[in-house]
Amino acid sequence: MVSNVAAFRRVPLACAILAALFVPSVASAQSSKESEQDARIQQLEAELQSLKQALLQQQDQISQERSQREAELAARPPVQPGAAPLSGPGMQGSGAVAARPAPPAGKPRAPIQDTAIVSGDSHFSYGGFIKLDMMSTRTSDGTIADGTPGRMFYFPTATPVGGKGDSYTDFHAQFSRIWFGVDRVTDAGDTVKGYVEFDFFGGGNSNVGNEKFSNGYPPTLRHAYVQWNRWTAGQTWTNFMDLGSVPETVDFVGIVDGTVFARQAQLRYTRGPWSFSLENPQTWYQAGSPAHVSSGENTLPDVTARWQTKGDWGHFSVAGLARELRTGTDKTQGYALSVAGSFKLGERDLLQYTFSGGPGLGRYIGFGMAPDAYLDGNGDLEAQDLYAGFAAWRHNWNGSLRSTLAYSAAYIDNDPSTVGALSTRRTQSWRANLIYSPFPRLDLGAEVSWAKREVAGGLEGELARLHTTVKYTF
C-alpha cells in the first residue's frame, strides 16, 4: 500500500519534468517558424519593390521615346514634298487632312492619332474618311447615263447638249477612303517614308445590277509611293499641280473646269522651294471625231518643274510642263504653264486661284476634258491649245461654320472640221456651299451649283445640282 502511494506521488513529479522539457522545445519550434515566415515576407516585399521600380523605369523610358518621336515627326516636312496644306475634298491624300477652321475656344482639336504605332524602328499610321454623297440633278438638254462619272460628281464633258432635259437623284459612298503610312529614320539620319491610299471609285465602275442589291465597289489605288530624303518614287499627285490652291467643295473636286488634276507614276526631286519630276507619258488625241484616242507610243517622260513660296499672307507657285506627244505615225511637242496660290484677305477670308494654259495641256486639266493633240486636215499631229482657271473665296463664319463661292472655266481652241461638231469647246461652272462641323472631323455640307457646256458646233447644255454630304474623318 505504501509503495503504491509513493508511486502515485511520483506521477505529478514526472509530468512536471516532462512539461518542463517539452514546452521549451515547442516554443523554440514556433519561434523558428515565425522567423522563417517573417524572412519570406521580407523577401517577397523586396521582390515586389524591385518589380515596381523596374516597371516605373520602363514607363519613363517609353514616355521619353514617345516625346522624342513626336518631336521628330513635328520637325519633319510633310509627306507630299513641296505641297501646301490640302484643302479640297478630292485633293485629300498623302497622309494629310484637309484644313479646317479652329475649334471653339476651350475645345482643343483632337488629333487623328495620339501616337504612332511602333514596330522596331518603323512607325505606322493610318487615316481616311467615310463620305456619303446625296445629289439631285437637273439637265436642260439631255440625259447623263446612270453609273457614269457625271452622275456621281461634276464632270464637265458629261453635261449633255442637243437633247431633252432630265432630272434624277443619286446616293453613293464611293469616295470614302483609307490610307496607310510608315516612316523611319535610319542610324545615318536618312528619312524613309511609304504611303498607300485607296478609295472605292474606279472612274464609273458601278452598274445598275450592282445598285439593285449590294452596291459593292472594288478598292481603287490613288497613291502608292516611297520617299527617301528629297526623292519621291511612285504614284501620287503630279508635280505640275498646286494642291494648296484647291478650295473646299462638297463635290469631289467641284471646280473641275479650271483645275490641274492628275495622279500618276513619277520620280521627283525636291530641294527647298524647287521640285522637278519625270512623269508617266501618255498621249490622248482626236482623229476626226470627238472621241479621244489613247496612244502608248511615247518614248520620253513628261517633265515638270515647280517653284513655290509661302508666308503668313498665303502662298504662290509657278509650274512648267514639257511633253512629247506621239502617235504611231507622227509626233510633236506640248508645253504648258500654271500659276496658282492663295491669299489671306483677313482673319476669316481666303482667296484661292489657279490659271493654266498652253498647247498640249490636255489631259492635265479637268479629268482629261480636252485632248492633248489632234490630227489636222493633212493628218499631221498638232498640240491642242487649252486655257483654264478658277477663283474661289472662302469665308469662316465661326469656328464650326464656313462657306466657299467659286467660279471655274475652260476654253479649248478647236476646229469642228477636224475634231467634230460635238467636241467640247467651252465649259464653265459656279458653286456655293455651306459646311457645318458640329465637332472636329464631322462635316455636314450642302452645295448648289450651275454649269454650262458648249460644243464646237454651237450646241449648248446646262446642269443644275443640289449636293449634300455627311463626312467623318478618322
C-alpha positions as CSV (number, residue, x, y, z in Angstrom):
1,M,0.0,0.0,0.0
2,V,2.9,2.4,0.9
3,S,4.6,1.5,-2.3
4,N,1.5,2.3,-4.3
5,V,1.1,5.7,-2.6
6,A,4.8,6.5,-3.4
7,A,4.3,5.5,-7.0
8,F,1.1,7.7,-7.2
9,R,3.0,10.7,-5.8
10,R,5.8,10.3,-8.4
11,V,3.3,10.7,-11.3
12,P,2.9,14.5,-10.9
13,L,6.6,14.9,-10.5
14,A,7.2,13.0,-13.8
15,C,4.6,15.1,-15.5
16,A,6.2,18.3,-14.3
17,I,9.6,17.2,-15.5
18,L,8.1,16.2,-19.0
19,A,6.3,19.6,-19.2
20,A,9.5,21.4,-18.4
21,L,11.4,19.6,-21.1
22,F,8.6,19.7,-23.8
23,V,7.3,23.3,-23.6
24,P,10.7,25.0,-24.3
25,S,11.0,22.7,-27.4
26,V,7.5,23.7,-28.7
27,A,8.2,27.4,-28.0
28,S,11.5,27.1,-29.8
29,A,9.9,25.4,-32.9
30,Q,7.2,28.1,-33.1
31,S,9.7,30.9,-32.8
32,S,11.8,29.3,-35.6
33,K,8.7,29.0,-37.9
34,E,7.7,32.6,-37.3
35,S,11.2,33.8,-38.1
36,E,11.1,31.9,-41.4
37,Q,7.7,33.4,-42.3
38,D,9.0,36.9,-41.5
39,A,12.0,36.4,-43.6
40,R,9.9,35.1,-46.5
41,I,7.6,38.1,-46.3
42,Q,10.5,40.5,-46.3
43,Q,11.9,38.7,-49.3
44,L,8.6,39.0,-51.2
45,E,8.3,42.6,-50.3
46,A,11.8,43.2,-51.7
47,E,11.0,41.4,-54.9
48,L,7.7,43.4,-55.3
49,Q,9.6,46.7,-54.7
50,S,12.2,45.7,-57.3
51,L,9.5,44.8,-59.9
52,K,7.7,48.1,-59.2
53,Q,10.9,50.1,-59.7
54,A,11.6,48.3,-63.0
55,L,8.1,49.0,-64.2
56,L,8.5,52.7,-63.4
57,Q,11.8,52.8,-65.2
58,Q,10.2,51.2,-68.3
59,Q,7.3,53.6,-68.3
60,D,9.7,56.5,-68.0
61,Q,11.7,55.2,-71.0
62,I,8.6,54.7,-73.1
63,S,7.5,58.2,-72.3
64,Q,10.9,59.7,-73.2
65,E,10.9,57.7,-76.5
66,R,7.4,58.9,-77.3
67,S,8.3,62.5,-76.6
68,Q,11.4,62.3,-78.8
69,R,9.4,60.6,-81.6
70,E,6.7,63.2,-81.5
71,A,9.4,66.0,-81.7
72,E,11.0,64.3,-84.7
73,L,7.7,64.0,-86.5
74,A,6.8,67.6,-85.8
75,A,10.2,68.7,-87.2
76,R,9.9,66.8,-90.5
77,P,8.5,68.1,-93.8
78,P,5.0,67.0,-94.9
79,V,4.6,63.7,-96.6
80,Q,3.9,65.3,-100.0
81,P,7.1,67.2,-100.8
82,G,6.7,70.9,-101.6
83,A,2.9,70.8,-101.3
84,A,0.8,73.3,-99.4
85,P,-1.8,72.1,-97.0
86,L,-4.6,70.2,-98.6
87,S,-8.0,71.9,-98.7
88,G,-10.3,70.2,-101.2
89,P,-12.3,67.0,-100.7
90,G,-10.9,65.5,-103.9
91,M,-7.4,66.6,-103.0
92,Q,-7.0,64.9,-99.7
93,G,-4.3,62.4,-99.6
94,S,-0.6,61.9,-98.9
95,G,-1.2,61.4,-95.3
96,A,-2.7,64.8,-94.5
97,V,-6.2,66.0,-93.5
98,A,-8.0,68.9,-95.2
99,A,-7.5,72.3,-93.5
100,R,-10.4,73.2,-91.2
101,P,-11.2,76.3,-89.1
102,A,-10.1,76.2,-85.5
103,P,-12.5,74.6,-82.9
104,P,-14.3,76.9,-80.5
105,A,-12.4,78.3,-77.6
106,G,-11.9,75.8,-74.7
107,K,-12.3,72.8,-77.0
108,P,-8.9,71.8,-78.4
109,R,-8.8,69.9,-81.6
110,A,-8.4,66.1,-81.1
111,P,-5.5,64.6,-83.1
112,I,-6.3,61.9,-85.7
113,Q,-3.9,59.6,-83.8
114,D,-2.4,60.3,-80.4
115,T,0.8,58.3,-81.1
116,A,2.2,56.4,-84.0
117,I,2.1,52.6,-83.9
118,V,5.7,51.5,-83.3
119,S,7.3,48.2,-84.5
120,G,11.0,48.2,-84.2
121,D,12.4,51.4,-85.7
122,S,9.4,51.8,-88.0
123,H,6.3,54.0,-87.2
124,F,3.0,53.2,-88.7
125,S,0.0,55.5,-89.1
126,Y,-3.4,55.3,-90.8
127,G,-6.4,57.5,-91.6
128,G,-9.2,58.2,-94.0
129,F,-12.8,59.3,-94.1
130,I,-16.3,58.0,-94.6
131,K,-18.4,60.2,-97.0
132,L,-22.0,59.9,-98.1
133,D,-22.9,62.0,-101.2
134,M,-26.6,62.8,-102.0
135,M,-27.4,64.6,-105.2
136,S,-30.4,65.9,-107.0
137,T,-29.6,66.9,-110.6
138,R,-31.4,68.5,-113.5
139,T,-30.1,68.8,-117.1
140,S,-31.6,71.2,-119.7
141,D,-30.6,69.3,-122.9
142,G,-30.1,65.6,-122.5
143,T,-29.5,62.8,-120.0
144,I,-26.4,61.7,-118.2
145,A,-26.2,57.9,-118.3
146,D,-26.7,56.0,-115.0
147,G,-23.5,54.6,-113.5
148,T,-21.2,57.1,-115.2
149,P,-18.9,59.7,-113.5
150,G,-21.2,62.6,-114.3
151,R,-23.9,61.1,-112.1
152,M,-21.5,60.9,-109.1
153,F,-19.7,64.3,-109.3
154,Y,-19.3,67.3,-111.6
155,F,-17.7,66.0,-114.8
156,P,-17.7,69.0,-117.3
157,T,-17.8,67.0,-120.6
158,A,-20.7,64.9,-119.3
159,T,-23.1,67.9,-119.4
160,P,-25.4,66.9,-122.2
161,V,-26.3,69.0,-125.3
162,G,-28.9,68.7,-128.0
163,G,-31.5,66.5,-126.3
164,K,-34.4,66.6,-123.9
165,G,-33.8,67.6,-120.3
166,D,-34.0,65.2,-117.4
167,S,-33.8,65.0,-113.6
168,Y,-32.7,62.4,-111.1
169,T,-31.5,61.7,-107.6
170,D,-28.3,59.7,-106.7
171,F,-26.9,58.5,-103.4
172,H,-23.4,56.8,-103.0
173,A,-20.4,56.5,-100.7
174,Q,-17.8,55.6,-103.2
175,F,-15.4,58.4,-102.3
176,S,-14.9,57.1,-98.8
177,R,-11.2,56.3,-98.5
178,I,-8.4,54.9,-96.3
179,W,-4.7,55.4,-96.2
180,F,-1.7,53.7,-94.5
181,G,1.8,55.2,-93.9
182,V,5.1,54.0,-92.5
183,D,8.2,56.0,-91.8
184,R,11.6,55.6,-90.1
185,V,14.9,57.4,-89.5
186,T,18.0,55.3,-90.1
187,D,21.1,55.4,-87.9
188,A,22.7,57.5,-90.6
189,G,19.9,60.1,-90.3
190,D,18.1,59.2,-93.6
191,T,14.3,59.7,-93.6
192,V,12.4,56.9,-95.4
193,K,8.6,57.0,-95.8
194,G,6.0,54.9,-97.5
195,Y,2.4,55.7,-98.3
196,V,-0.6,54.0,-99.9
197,E,-4.2,55.2,-100.3
198,F,-7.4,53.7,-101.7
199,D,-11.0,54.8,-102.3
200,F,-13.9,52.9,-103.9
201,F,-14.4,54.9,-107.1
202,G,-12.9,53.5,-110.3
203,G,-14.0,56.1,-112.8
204,G,-17.6,54.9,-113.0
205,N,-17.3,51.2,-112.3
206,S,-20.8,50.9,-111.0
207,N,-23.7,49.3,-112.8
208,V,-27.4,49.0,-112.5
209,G,-27.3,45.4,-111.3
210,N,-24.9,46.4,-108.6
211,E,-27.1,49.1,-107.3
212,K,-30.0,46.7,-107.3
213,F,-29.0,44.9,-104.1
214,S,-25.3,45.2,-102.9
215,N,-23.7,48.4,-104.1
216,G,-20.3,46.8,-103.8
217,Y,-17.3,48.7,-105.3
218,P,-13.7,47.5,-105.5
219,P,-10.9,49.5,-104.0
220,T,-9.1,51.9,-106.4
221,L,-5.5,52.8,-106.0
222,R,-5.0,56.6,-105.5
223,H,-1.4,56.9,-104.1
224,A,1.4,54.4,-103.7
225,Y,4.9,55.9,-103.2
226,V,8.1,55.9,-101.2
227,Q,10.2,58.8,-100.1
228,W,13.9,58.8,-99.3
229,N,15.1,62.2,-98.1
230,R,14.4,64.6,-101.1
231,W,13.4,61.8,-103.5
232,T,9.9,60.5,-104.2
233,A,9.2,57.5,-106.3
234,G,5.7,56.0,-107.1
235,Q,2.2,57.2,-107.9
236,T,0.9,60.5,-106.4
237,W,-0.2,63.9,-107.5
238,T,1.6,65.4,-110.5
239,N,4.3,67.9,-109.6
240,F,2.5,70.3,-112.0
241,M,-0.4,70.6,-109.6
242,D,-0.7,73.1,-106.7
243,L,-2.7,71.3,-104.0
244,G,-3.0,74.3,-101.7
245,S,-4.9,76.4,-104.3
246,V,-7.8,74.0,-104.5
247,P,-10.8,75.2,-102.5
248,E,-13.1,73.1,-100.2
249,T,-16.2,71.9,-102.0
250,V,-18.9,69.4,-101.2
251,D,-18.4,67.9,-104.7
252,F,-15.4,65.6,-105.1
253,V,-13.4,68.4,-106.7
254,G,-16.1,70.9,-107.7
255,I,-14.1,73.5,-109.7
256,V,-13.1,70.8,-112.3
257,D,-13.2,73.1,-115.4
258,G,-10.1,75.0,-114.3
259,T,-8.2,72.5,-112.1
260,V,-4.9,70.8,-112.9
261,F,-5.7,67.3,-111.7
262,A,-3.6,64.1,-112.3
263,R,-2.2,61.3,-110.3
264,Q,0.4,59.2,-111.9
265,A,3.7,57.3,-111.5
266,Q,6.7,59.6,-111.3
267,L,10.2,60.2,-110.0
268,R,10.5,63.5,-108.2
269,Y,13.3,65.5,-106.5
270,T,12.6,68.3,-104.1
271,R,15.0,70.9,-102.7
272,G,13.8,73.9,-100.8
273,P,11.1,75.7,-102.9
274,W,12.0,73.8,-106.1
275,S,10.7,70.4,-107.2
276,F,11.4,68.5,-110.5
277,S,9.8,65.4,-111.8
278,L,9.8,62.8,-114.6
279,E,6.3,61.5,-115.0
280,N,4.4,58.8,-116.9
281,P,3.8,59.9,-120.5
282,Q,0.5,59.2,-122.3
283,T,-0.9,60.9,-125.4
284,W,-4.7,61.3,-125.9
285,Y,-5.6,62.7,-129.3
286,Q,-8.6,63.3,-131.7
287,A,-8.7,61.9,-135.2
288,G,-11.6,63.5,-137.0
289,S,-14.2,62.9,-134.2
290,P,-14.9,64.0,-130.6
291,A,-13.6,60.6,-129.3
292,H,-10.2,60.7,-127.5
293,V,-7.8,58.0,-128.7
294,S,-5.1,56.8,-126.4
295,S,-1.6,56.3,-127.7
296,G,1.0,54.1,-126.0
297,E,3.8,55.2,-128.4
298,N,5.6,57.7,-126.1
299,T,9.3,57.3,-125.7
300,L,10.1,60.3,-123.4
301,P,8.6,61.0,-120.0
302,D,6.6,64.2,-119.2
303,V,8.9,66.7,-117.5
304,T,7.7,69.2,-114.8
305,A,9.3,71.9,-112.7
306,R,7.7,73.9,-109.9
307,W,8.7,76.7,-107.6
308,Q,6.7,77.8,-104.5
309,T,7.0,80.4,-101.8
310,K,4.7,80.9,-98.8
311,G,4.2,83.1,-95.8
312,D,1.7,84.5,-93.3
313,W,0.0,86.1,-96.3
314,G,-0.6,82.8,-98.2
315,H,1.4,81.1,-100.9
316,F,2.3,81.4,-104.6
317,S,3.6,78.8,-107.1
318,V,4.7,78.7,-110.8
319,A,4.9,75.3,-112.6
320,G,6.0,74.3,-116.1
321,L,5.3,71.2,-118.2
322,A,7.1,69.9,-121.2
323,R,5.8,66.8,-123.1
324,E,6.4,64.7,-126.2
325,L,3.0,64.0,-127.9
326,R,3.2,61.0,-130.2
327,T,1.1,58.6,-132.2
328,G,2.2,55.6,-134.2
329,T,2.9,57.7,-137.3
330,D,3.7,61.3,-136.0
331,K,4.9,63.3,-133.0
332,T,5.0,66.9,-131.8
333,Q,5.8,68.8,-128.6
334,G,3.5,70.1,-125.9
335,Y,4.1,72.9,-123.3
336,A,2.1,74.5,-120.5
337,L,2.5,76.9,-117.7
338,S,0.4,77.2,-114.5
339,V,0.2,79.9,-111.9
340,A,-1.5,79.2,-108.6
341,G,-1.8,80.2,-105.0
342,S,-3.8,81.6,-102.1
343,F,-4.0,85.0,-100.4
344,K,-5.5,85.8,-97.0
345,L,-8.0,88.6,-97.1
346,G,-8.2,88.9,-93.3
347,E,-8.7,86.6,-90.3
348,R,-11.7,84.9,-91.8
349,D,-11.3,85.1,-95.6
350,L,-9.1,83.3,-98.1
351,L,-8.8,83.7,-101.9
352,Q,-7.6,80.7,-103.9
353,Y,-6.8,80.5,-107.6
354,T,-5.2,78.7,-110.5
355,F,-4.6,79.8,-114.1
356,S,-3.1,77.4,-116.7
357,G,-2.6,77.3,-120.4
358,G,-0.6,76.1,-123.4
359,P,-0.6,73.7,-126.3
360,G,-0.6,70.1,-125.1
361,L,-2.0,70.8,-121.6
362,G,-4.8,68.4,-122.5
363,R,-5.3,65.5,-120.0
364,Y,-3.8,67.5,-117.1
365,I,-7.0,69.7,-116.9
366,G,-10.5,68.7,-115.7
367,F,-10.2,64.9,-115.8
368,G,-8.9,65.0,-119.4
369,M,-11.7,67.2,-120.7
370,A,-9.6,68.2,-123.7
371,P,-7.3,66.1,-125.9
372,D,-3.5,66.6,-125.8
373,A,-3.4,66.8,-129.6
374,Y,-5.4,66.3,-132.8
375,L,-4.8,65.3,-136.4
376,D,-5.2,68.3,-138.7
377,G,-6.5,68.2,-142.3
378,N,-3.2,66.8,-143.6
379,G,-3.1,64.1,-141.0
380,D,-0.3,65.8,-139.0
381,L,-0.4,65.7,-135.2
382,E,-0.9,69.2,-133.7
383,A,-0.9,70.1,-130.0
384,Q,-4.3,71.3,-128.8
385,D,-4.4,74.8,-127.3
386,L,-6.2,74.9,-123.9
387,Y,-6.7,77.7,-121.3
388,A,-8.4,77.1,-117.9
389,G,-8.6,78.6,-114.5
390,F,-10.7,79.2,-111.3
391,A,-11.0,81.6,-108.4
392,A,-12.6,80.8,-105.1
393,W,-13.5,82.9,-102.0
394,R,-13.7,81.1,-98.6
395,H,-15.3,82.7,-95.5
396,N,-15.2,81.3,-92.0
397,W,-18.4,82.4,-90.3
398,N,-17.2,81.0,-86.9
399,G,-15.3,78.1,-85.5
400,S,-17.6,75.5,-86.9
401,L,-19.3,77.1,-90.0
402,R,-17.7,78.1,-93.3
403,S,-18.6,78.6,-96.9
404,T,-17.0,78.8,-100.3
405,L,-18.1,80.7,-103.5
406,A,-16.2,79.5,-106.7
407,Y,-16.1,80.0,-110.4
408,S,-14.2,77.9,-112.9
409,A,-13.9,77.8,-116.7
410,A,-12.0,76.3,-119.6
411,Y,-11.7,77.1,-123.3
412,I,-10.4,74.7,-126.0
413,D,-9.4,76.4,-129.2
414,N,-10.6,73.6,-131.6
415,D,-11.9,73.4,-135.2
416,P,-15.1,71.4,-135.8
417,S,-13.9,70.4,-139.2
418,T,-11.0,68.4,-137.7
419,V,-12.4,67.2,-134.4
420,G,-16.2,67.1,-135.0
421,A,-19.1,69.4,-134.1
422,L,-19.8,67.6,-130.8
423,S,-16.3,68.1,-129.4
424,T,-16.2,70.2,-126.2
425,R,-15.1,73.8,-126.8
426,R,-16.0,75.7,-123.6
427,T,-17.2,74.9,-120.1
428,Q,-17.9,77.0,-117.0
429,S,-19.5,76.5,-113.6
430,W,-20.5,78.3,-110.4
431,R,-20.9,76.8,-107.0
432,A,-21.7,78.0,-103.4
433,N,-21.6,75.8,-100.3
434,L,-22.2,75.9,-96.6
435,I,-20.3,73.3,-94.4
436,Y,-21.0,72.8,-90.7
437,S,-18.8,70.9,-88.3
438,P,-20.7,70.2,-85.0
439,F,-17.4,68.8,-83.7
440,P,-14.0,68.2,-85.2
441,R,-13.7,65.7,-88.1
442,L,-17.5,65.6,-88.7
443,D,-18.7,67.7,-91.7
444,L,-22.3,68.3,-92.8
445,G,-22.4,70.1,-96.1
446,A,-24.8,71.5,-98.8
447,E,-23.8,72.9,-102.1
448,V,-25.7,74.4,-105.1
449,S,-24.0,74.5,-108.5
450,W,-24.7,75.5,-112.1
451,A,-22.7,74.5,-115.1
452,K,-22.8,75.1,-118.9
453,R,-21.1,73.3,-121.8
454,E,-20.7,74.4,-125.4
455,V,-19.5,72.2,-128.2
456,A,-17.6,73.1,-131.4
457,G,-20.8,73.0,-133.5
458,G,-22.5,75.7,-131.3
459,L,-24.9,73.5,-129.2
460,E,-25.2,74.2,-125.5
461,G,-26.4,72.4,-122.4
462,E,-26.8,73.4,-118.7
463,L,-26.7,71.5,-115.5
464,A,-28.1,72.4,-112.0
465,R,-27.4,70.4,-108.9
466,L,-28.1,70.3,-105.2
467,H,-25.4,68.3,-103.5
468,T,-25.3,67.4,-99.8
469,T,-22.8,65.3,-97.8
470,V,-22.1,63.7,-94.5
471,K,-18.4,63.1,-93.9
472,Y,-16.4,61.7,-90.9
473,T,-12.6,61.9,-91.0
474,F,-10.7,59.5,-88.8
